[in-house]
Amino acid sequence: MNRKHTLVVVASVITAGWLSLAVLAQQPTTPAPAAPTPAPQGPRPSARSPIPDHFTNLQALPKDISKPELVGIMKTFSVTLDKRCSFCHVASDDLSQADFASDEKETKRKARALLKKRGSKLLQFIREAREIRAGS
């Protein structure tokens, strides 16, 4: 991938990230009441999310980023680049096995470097979206 193409892809990802955060900023901060759950029908597989609740090794995104904000940005990368999470992360395709903090993959290191270099507008947008959601 040449440098010009890389910059176009990064600009697309950042723009898409802004759009996804705009949608997140408009989401209500209190969840809707949960529907009653039916009685259990025998053993069920765990519905535990493969995405951790606390993040480690964040270097280009805010350390206090919320799970919905981070997942939204990562989904934007995935859709924009037409790649699965395992393209940048050490993870199985279904995310049942994942080490999101690992820096083992070169693609993650490159994406992080581009975010650090070009992501200041995205970070400003995250801050502004938080202010809007907080009502300030």
C-alpha positions as CSV (number, residue, x, y, z in Angstrom):
1,M,0.0,0.0,0.0
2,N,1.6,3.3,-1.0
3,R,1.7,6.4,1.3
4,K,-1.0,8.3,-0.7
5,H,-3.4,5.3,-0.5
6,T,-2.6,4.9,3.2
7,L,-3.4,8.5,4.0
8,V,-6.7,8.3,2.0
9,V,-7.7,5.2,4.1
10,V,-6.8,6.9,7.3
11,A,-8.7,10.0,6.4
12,S,-11.7,7.8,5.6
13,V,-11.4,6.0,8.9
14,I,-11.2,9.2,10.9
15,T,-14.1,10.7,9.1
16,A,-16.2,7.6,9.6
17,G,-15.1,7.6,13.3
18,W,-16.4,11.1,13.6
19,L,-19.7,10.0,12.2
20,S,-20.0,7.0,14.4
21,L,-19.2,9.2,17.5
22,A,-21.9,11.6,16.4
23,V,-24.4,8.8,16.5
24,L,-23.1,7.7,19.9
25,A,-23.4,11.2,21.2
26,Q,-27.1,11.2,20.3
27,Q,-27.8,7.9,22.2
28,P,-29.5,8.2,25.5
29,T,-27.2,7.8,28.5
30,T,-29.7,5.7,30.4
31,P,-30.6,2.3,29.1
32,A,-34.2,1.3,28.4
33,P,-35.8,-1.0,30.9
34,A,-34.9,-4.6,30.2
35,A,-37.7,-6.9,29.0
36,P,-38.5,-9.8,31.3
37,T,-36.3,-12.8,30.6
38,P,-37.9,-16.2,30.1
39,A,-37.2,-19.0,32.5
40,P,-34.0,-20.9,31.7
41,Q,-34.3,-23.9,29.4
42,G,-31.3,-26.0,30.5
43,P,-27.7,-25.0,30.2
44,R,-26.9,-22.1,27.9
45,P,-23.5,-21.1,26.6
46,S,-22.0,-18.0,28.1
47,A,-23.2,-14.8,26.5
48,R,-20.1,-12.9,27.9
49,S,-18.8,-10.2,25.6
50,P,-15.3,-10.9,24.2
51,I,-14.6,-7.1,24.6
52,P,-13.1,-6.3,28.0
53,D,-14.8,-3.7,30.3
54,H,-11.4,-2.1,31.1
55,F,-8.8,-1.3,28.5
56,T,-5.0,-1.6,28.8
57,N,-2.3,-0.3,26.5
58,L,-4.3,2.6,25.1
59,Q,-1.7,4.9,23.5
60,A,-3.5,6.9,20.8
61,L,-7.0,7.0,22.3
62,P,-8.1,8.5,25.6
63,K,-7.3,6.3,28.6
64,D,-10.8,7.0,29.9
65,I,-12.6,6.1,26.7
66,S,-15.9,4.3,27.3
67,K,-16.6,0.8,25.9
68,P,-19.2,2.1,23.4
69,E,-16.9,4.8,22.2
70,L,-14.0,2.4,21.7
71,V,-16.1,-0.3,20.1
72,G,-17.6,2.3,17.7
73,I,-14.2,3.4,16.6
74,M,-13.0,-0.1,16.1
75,K,-16.1,-1.1,14.2
76,T,-15.5,1.9,12.0
77,F,-12.0,0.7,11.3
78,S,-13.3,-2.7,10.5
79,V,-16.0,-1.5,8.1
80,T,-13.9,1.1,6.4
81,L,-10.9,-1.1,5.8
82,D,-13.1,-4.2,5.1
83,K,-11.1,-6.2,7.6
84,R,-11.9,-8.2,10.7
85,C,-10.6,-7.4,14.2
86,S,-7.9,-10.0,13.8
87,F,-6.3,-7.9,11.0
88,C,-4.8,-5.7,13.7
89,H,-5.4,-7.6,16.9
90,V,-4.1,-11.0,18.1
91,A,-7.5,-12.6,18.0
92,S,-9.6,-15.4,16.5
93,D,-12.2,-14.4,13.9
94,D,-15.0,-14.9,16.4
95,L,-13.1,-13.1,19.1
96,S,-13.4,-16.0,21.5
97,Q,-9.6,-15.8,21.9
98,A,-8.2,-12.3,21.9
99,D,-5.4,-10.3,23.3
100,F,-6.4,-6.7,22.4
101,A,-3.6,-5.2,24.4
102,S,-0.9,-7.0,22.4
103,D,1.3,-5.0,20.1
104,E,2.5,-8.1,18.2
105,K,0.9,-7.2,14.8
106,E,2.6,-4.6,12.6
107,T,-0.9,-3.5,11.3
108,K,-1.8,-2.4,14.8
109,R,1.4,-0.5,15.3
110,K,0.9,1.3,11.9
111,A,-2.8,2.1,12.7
112,R,-1.8,3.5,16.1
113,A,1.0,5.6,14.6
114,L,-1.4,7.1,12.1
115,L,-4.0,7.8,14.8
116,K,-1.3,9.6,16.9
117,K,-0.2,11.6,13.9
118,R,-3.6,12.4,12.3
119,G,-6.1,11.6,15.0
120,S,-6.2,14.9,16.9
121,K,-9.5,16.0,15.3
122,L,-11.0,12.6,16.3
123,L,-9.8,13.1,19.9
124,Q,-11.3,16.6,20.0
125,F,-14.6,15.2,18.6
126,I,-14.6,12.5,21.3
127,R,-14.3,15.3,24.0
128,E,-17.0,17.4,22.4
129,A,-19.4,14.4,22.0
130,R,-18.9,13.6,25.7
131,E,-19.8,17.2,26.6
132,I,-22.9,17.0,24.5
133,R,-23.9,13.7,26.1
134,A,-23.3,15.2,29.5
135,G,-25.5,18.2,28.7
136,S,-22.8,20.8,29.2
